[in-house]
Amino acid sequence: MKRLLPVTLILCTLIIFLVGKADAQITKIGAKPSFKTDVEAKVGNYYLNISGWISPYASVVLYSDGVFLRATVADSKGNFYISQVLIKEGFSNFCLEAIDFKRIGESYTCFNIPPAKGNVEKHGIFLPPTLGLSRNEIGENEEVMAFGYTMPGARVKLYLSDGQVIETTADETGYYEYKLKGLKAGKYKLYAKATYQNKESLAPTKTLELRSLNWWEMFLAFLKELWNKVVKFITSIGLGPLWIGLPIIILIIILILKIWPEKFTFIYDSKLLAWLPRRKKKQLHHSWFIGY
């Protein structure tokens, strides 16, 4: 017993020490954490400052390499300002997108500048007029309206890729419009420039595209639009397009067989399809379509 006493005392002391240490760890774990963190970061090295003109109250958005940087709205006189935009050393290109206050047209212009080694200042930028179309596809020789906004009273020129240049003058709000007609079938690219107080606007980087369709392209476009509407309607009520698409295809095949039967005589002459019943042709009302 006397020999076991020292061993027992040592074991008890060790257990007390370990339990006390464990309690300390538990207390530490359960303690309220501190979220205080010191972080310091610098987005850019220099500043970009831009100003210029566009139509009154137009929205102007600044991008660089497709990344949004800043947005502003022009004042009642068409002046816009974008300042104190942090940029990195080597910054060399940016784009300005303008959308008029009625959101009927837009313009998009990009700039390449020497790589930034300090603050960049770009002032007196006359952005091209916003431009929109009443339709992007028309029939050959049909009319289409082109319209947009620029500085009030500015002289506006509309350029077409076929060489046409049409001029007009913006009204007191900056609004202008053209009536395009007589366009032959084909694709046309359009853009607008303006002259205000002897200063010419920049040319936009992006252009609008207008398609003038001949009769068969119009027919195909009509069928495509009709099909899209039918599919949209069917899917909106929870049915797949197959339920309406299959009957339409069958009707189209019947129509073709009725209109040009001589082109499909091989169907009945085929040995594999000899079992098909042959009906005598009768001159009945609407027999060319559904045979009654």
Secondary structure, DSSP 8 states (H G I E B T S, - for coil): -TTHHHHHHHHHHHHHHHHHHHHHHHHHHHS-------------SEEEEEEEE-STT-EEEEEETTEEEEEEE--TTSEEEEEEEEE-TT--EEEEEEE-TTSS-EEEEEEE----SS-EEEEEEE----BEES-SEEETT--EEEEEE-STT-EEEEEETTS-EEEEE--TTSEEEEEE----SEEEEEEEEEEETTEE----SS-EEEEEE-HHHHHHHHHHHHHHHHHHHHHHTT--THHHHHHHHHHHHHHHHHH-GGGGHHHHH-STTTTS--------TTTTTT--
